[in-house]
Amino acid sequence: MAAAVQIPVSSSRRVACWTGTPEVYFARGIDNSRLVKVEDPRRGREMKQFAGALCCLFLLVMTYAFQHFKAIEYGYKIQILKSQRNGLSELNRDLRLEEASLQDPQRIDVLARKMGLQSPHAGQVIRMDSSSPDSNTPVLASVTPISVISER
């Protein structure tokens, strides 16, 4: 056992002799190894309820955060797709303009004359889009309506 001695000292003046009885304190170790903790069923029930409520709150917060971040991600994807759509629309417009300029009959006529071609004479042009072909020209294929009668 250890002993501690405390001597009271006046702060205003120092006294050379002992005044009063010295106070002696003995430190005593306490052995709690034989103590057994008793479970409190009410406290355990409260802790389980608190843990359940905390888990529910955690799940709600995580669900909200997941939905929030997915909404942000989808927003970015939508913006990327809109910019791609705008780029493709612009490319489509450019290609339509180029197609229109390449199909210009005056341009084709100028290129044909540079290559040495001449305008067709009468009887050299055959229209392929006409619906009634000449009777003396051969026909490769024709469409004939067929009626189907089914027996039950």
C-alpha positions as CSV (number, residue, x, y, z in Angstrom):
1,M,0.0,0.0,0.0
2,A,1.2,3.4,-0.9
3,A,0.9,6.4,1.4
4,A,0.6,10.0,0.3
5,V,1.3,12.9,2.7
6,Q,-0.2,16.3,2.1
7,I,1.0,19.3,4.0
8,P,-1.1,22.4,3.9
9,V,1.0,25.5,3.0
10,S,-0.2,29.0,3.3
11,S,0.2,30.9,0.1
12,S,0.7,34.3,1.7
13,R,3.6,33.4,4.0
14,R,5.8,30.4,4.5
15,V,5.8,28.7,7.8
16,A,8.9,26.8,8.8
17,C,7.3,24.7,11.5
18,W,4.5,22.2,11.2
19,T,1.1,23.5,12.0
20,G,-1.5,20.9,12.6
21,T,-1.6,17.2,11.9
22,P,-0.4,16.0,8.5
23,E,-3.1,14.3,6.5
24,V,-2.2,10.8,5.3
25,Y,-4.1,9.0,2.5
26,F,-3.7,5.3,1.8
27,A,-4.4,4.2,-1.8
28,R,-6.3,0.9,-1.8
29,G,-6.7,-1.1,-5.0
30,I,-10.2,-2.4,-5.6
31,D,-10.6,-5.8,-7.2
32,N,-13.7,-6.0,-9.4
33,S,-12.8,-9.3,-11.0
34,R,-15.4,-11.3,-9.0
35,L,-18.2,-9.0,-10.0
36,V,-20.8,-10.3,-12.5
37,K,-22.7,-7.8,-14.7
38,V,-26.4,-8.3,-14.6
39,E,-28.2,-7.8,-17.9
40,D,-31.0,-5.3,-17.9
41,P,-33.7,-6.6,-20.3
42,R,-35.3,-3.2,-20.6
43,R,-32.0,-1.6,-21.6
44,G,-31.3,-4.4,-24.1
45,R,-34.8,-3.9,-25.6
46,E,-34.2,-0.1,-25.9
47,M,-30.8,-0.6,-27.5
48,K,-32.4,-3.1,-30.1
49,Q,-35.1,-0.6,-30.9
50,F,-32.6,2.2,-31.2
51,A,-30.4,0.1,-33.5
52,G,-33.5,-0.8,-35.6
53,A,-34.5,2.9,-35.9
54,L,-30.9,3.8,-36.8
55,C,-30.8,1.1,-39.5
56,C,-34.1,2.4,-41.0
57,L,-32.9,5.9,-41.0
58,F,-29.6,4.8,-42.7
59,L,-31.6,2.9,-45.4
60,L,-33.8,5.9,-46.0
61,V,-30.8,8.2,-46.3
62,M,-28.9,5.8,-48.6
63,T,-32.0,5.4,-50.8
64,Y,-32.4,9.1,-51.1
65,A,-28.7,9.6,-51.9
66,F,-28.8,6.8,-54.5
67,Q,-31.9,8.3,-56.2
68,H,-30.3,11.7,-56.1
69,F,-27.0,10.7,-57.6
70,K,-28.8,8.6,-60.3
71,A,-30.9,11.6,-61.2
72,I,-27.7,13.7,-61.6
73,E,-26.1,10.9,-63.7
74,Y,-29.2,10.7,-65.9
75,G,-29.2,14.4,-66.3
76,Y,-25.6,14.3,-67.5
77,K,-26.5,11.4,-69.9
78,I,-29.4,13.4,-71.2
79,Q,-27.2,16.4,-71.9
80,I,-24.7,14.3,-73.7
81,L,-27.4,12.7,-75.8
82,K,-29.0,16.1,-76.6
83,S,-25.6,17.4,-77.8
84,Q,-25.1,14.3,-79.9
85,R,-28.6,14.7,-81.4
86,N,-27.9,18.4,-82.2
87,G,-24.6,17.4,-83.8
88,L,-26.3,14.7,-85.9
89,S,-29.1,17.1,-86.9
90,E,-26.5,19.6,-88.1
91,L,-24.7,16.8,-90.0
92,N,-28.0,15.7,-91.5
93,R,-28.8,19.2,-92.6
94,D,-25.3,19.6,-94.1
95,L,-25.6,16.3,-96.0
96,R,-29.1,17.2,-97.3
97,L,-27.7,20.5,-98.6
98,E,-24.8,18.7,-100.2
99,E,-27.2,16.1,-101.7
100,A,-29.4,18.9,-103.1
101,S,-26.3,20.7,-104.6
102,L,-25.1,17.4,-106.2
103,Q,-28.5,16.7,-107.7
104,D,-28.8,20.1,-109.3
105,P,-29.6,19.4,-113.0
106,Q,-27.5,22.4,-114.2
107,R,-24.4,21.1,-112.4
108,I,-24.9,17.6,-113.9
109,D,-25.4,19.1,-117.4
110,V,-22.1,21.1,-117.0
111,L,-20.2,18.0,-115.9
112,A,-21.7,15.9,-118.7
113,R,-20.7,18.5,-121.4
114,K,-17.2,18.6,-119.9
115,M,-17.0,14.8,-120.4
116,G,-18.1,15.1,-124.0
117,L,-21.7,14.0,-123.6
118,Q,-24.5,15.5,-125.6
119,S,-28.2,16.1,-125.0
120,P,-30.4,13.1,-125.9
121,H,-32.3,13.1,-129.3
122,A,-35.9,12.3,-129.7
123,G,-36.7,8.7,-129.0
124,Q,-33.6,8.0,-126.9
125,V,-35.3,8.7,-123.5
126,I,-37.3,5.9,-122.0
127,R,-39.3,6.7,-118.8
128,M,-39.0,3.9,-116.3
129,D,-41.6,5.4,-114.0
130,S,-44.6,5.2,-116.4
131,S,-47.4,2.8,-115.4
132,S,-48.4,1.5,-118.8
133,P,-45.6,-0.1,-120.8
134,D,-45.7,-0.5,-124.6
135,S,-47.4,-3.7,-125.8
136,N,-44.4,-4.8,-127.9
137,T,-41.7,-4.5,-125.3
138,P,-40.9,-7.5,-123.1
139,V,-42.0,-7.5,-119.5
140,L,-39.6,-8.8,-116.8
141,A,-42.2,-9.0,-114.0
142,S,-45.8,-8.0,-113.3
143,V,-48.0,-7.8,-110.3
144,T,-51.3,-9.8,-110.5
145,P,-53.7,-9.7,-107.6
146,I,-54.5,-13.1,-106.1
147,S,-57.6,-14.0,-104.1
148,V,-57.2,-16.7,-101.5
149,I,-60.2,-18.7,-100.4
150,S,-59.6,-20.7,-97.2
151,E,-61.7,-23.7,-96.2
152,R,-62.6,-24.3,-92.6
